[in-house]
Amino acid sequence: MSKNLPQVILVGHPNVGKSQLFNLLTGKQVLVSNYPGTTVELTRGRGELEGLEVEIIDSPGLYSLSALSPEEQVTRLLLLKNKPALVIQVMDARNIQRMLSLTLELKEAGLPLLLVLNMMDEVEASGLKIDSVLLSRRLGIPVVCTALVVRRGLKQLKRLAAAALHQKFDSDVYVIPTYSPSLADILNKTASRIKGRYGLSKVSLAAALFNPDPALLNILKQKEGELGPLLSALRRRLLPEEPLLLLAGARRRHADALLKGIVKSPLQEKVTLADSLSRFFLHPAGGLLTLMVVLYFGFFRFVGGFGAGTLVELLEKGLFSGLLTPRLNAWAELYLPWPWLRELLVMDYGILTLGFRYTFAIILPIMTTFFLFFSLLEDSGYLPRAAYLLNHIMEKIGLNGKAVIPLILGLGCGTLAVMATRTLETKRERLQASLLLSLAVPCSAQLGLILALLAQSAGLGIWLGLILLSFAGAAFLGKFFWGGREIPFCLEIPPLRLPRLGAILRKTGARLRWYLREILPLFVGISVLIWALHLSGLIDRLILAVRPLVNSIGLPAEIALIFVFGFLRRDYGAAGLFDLFHAGLLNQGQVLIASVVLTLFLPCVAQFTVLIREHGLGFAALVAVLTASIAWMAGYFVNLLVSIPFLAQLLS
């Protein structure tokens, strides 16, 4: 991205439409979710505002420049270092009273600001009225009303943004006097000791020093020198009062005063069907019933039954095995005289007959159904309600309801889910959630194929029970290693919305494109690796080396390669298990053992790499030891179970 382009940074609370606006301004597809914590990393793109080309940055969700969470700290540092030409704050207009405090902070920071009141269609439907003209006059910034989901107000937004880019702002002058005299005196005296120039005003930086993160301190230290005496002086002057509460309270009172005469509520509040459903979903009884229905029809019937059953059967047996593979093998016999090349491209381990078949006939239909279902949950606003509902249970394992979101995302792709743990507030939570994702949360391909393989026997209940038991055990280990203090639970609950088919299909398509870009080269590479092992004879040696281990849990030696596949890619291992079963090499008891071990086995290479990057080699090594040990012990236990005549008969 060119450094000469003016930078426009999109900021705002989670779930207000920032990423949607980014898509509309840049034409670049990113994932837009209806739950907090979607945008963890910065997303950049080029856009055009009334003929002026700009760089647009979609920042992580921001509640306050006090930056209590890692994603907020990223946004604060972005504004501090980049000196943007324009900041566009996107706001959920229905919650203007709560979100205007952030607007005041951004004004206090001296940032060139444009305020977007989004979701005005829902505001009007609720009977609420907002005088945006008067609000603009009181704030001294341009304000535009939009309903971005239907592109309403987009042209006016672009026009006002282009006009704002031509204005000049002084980041050290404009400060809103919202604080008590004593607090204002502390902020001003602290600001006077800051000598450098930054993207935020000196008063805003003084307020940020009440809750500094290491990166912020490093930046200030480079220009200001040692900050220890300054921070000590700040703490002494405010004891025993909590400065962040003083700041938040002052801004909230100022926001309330600003909104007098601007927001008019209806005489009688409308209770919509969405409001009634929302209350039902949050009720302990109704919410748990809904959750069970969602899990059953979403994961078991749609992903497991339709995706891994009907679609895989149609594509794998009908298209590939029944039509394409025989013709490709026959073509190779006729036109490829070199056996090594035939085996590389086709036959048992060929790129076209194994790598492509696994990708398009087994994995793709399962991922498609999962992403469709997950996108539906996101756009409807159901996920945060599930998080709220399960908060009490999550607290028992040392987490809070927010952890539900990356854990559910792990049912799609564990690699993405580990990255999504960044949205959790503390390092302990992130380590705990990453351990659970690595051990006891199967990805969608694993889950779909295991559901399809075990659905017709009692093995499914045994598999599920052991996975839940392993989940609880991993949670206990996490509390043992990292402690389990209670974590305050604060979650943005968006309104329920009717999902839009076009948005769901676009989001699913974007995720599938990303997934195919990731897995297709890997699956081709794995096919080449298997071909090389087979050609060199190493594959037989590998099977021979691990035969005692797999035999100890009642599995044939051929399964060893499946566990190697599972480490390279979990979904590839699950597809290999699917193949072995349909080839008649495994009975139902052995399928159950292999399903349990493969689910609990090492995370795939991609997820393992992310674990190292996020938490260090020591944590990744601990995960490897724990997952491998627990997987073998679980397999040994299941082997003992299936040897019981009564259970063996049930499984047959």
Secondary structure, 3 states (H helix, E strand, C coil): CCCCCCEEEEECCCCCCHHHHHHHHHCCCCCCCCCCCCCCCCEEEEEEECCEEEEEEECCCCCCCCCCCHHHHHHHHHHHHHCCCEEEEEEEHHHHHHHHHHHHHHHHCCCCEEEEEECHHHHHHCCCEECHHHHHHHHCCCEEECEHHHCECHHHHHHHHHHHHCCCCCCCCCCCCCCCHHHHHHHHHHHHCCCCCCCCCHHHHHHHCCCCCHHHHHHHHHHHCCCHHHHHHHHHHHCCCCHHHHHHHHHHHHHHHHCCCCEECCCCCCCCHHHHHHHHHHCHHHHHHHHHHHHHHHHHHHHHHHHHHHHHHHHHHHHHHHHHHHHHHHHHHHHCCCHHHHHHHCCCCCHHHHHHHHHHHHHHHHHHHHHHHHHHHHHHCHHHHHHHHCHHHHHHCCCCHHHHHHHHHCCCCHHHHHHHHHHCCCHHHHHHHHHHHHHHCCCHHHHHHHHHHHCCCCHHHHHHHHHHHHHHHHHHHHHHHHCCCCCCCCCCCCCCCCCCHHHHHHHHHHHHHHHHHHHHHHHHHHHHHHHHHHHHCHHHHHHHHHHHHHHCCCCCCCHHHHHHHHHHCHHHHHHHHHHHHHCCCCCHHHHHHHHHHHHHCCCCHHHHHHHHHHHCHHHHHHHHHHHHHHHHHHHHHHHHHHCCHHHHHHHC
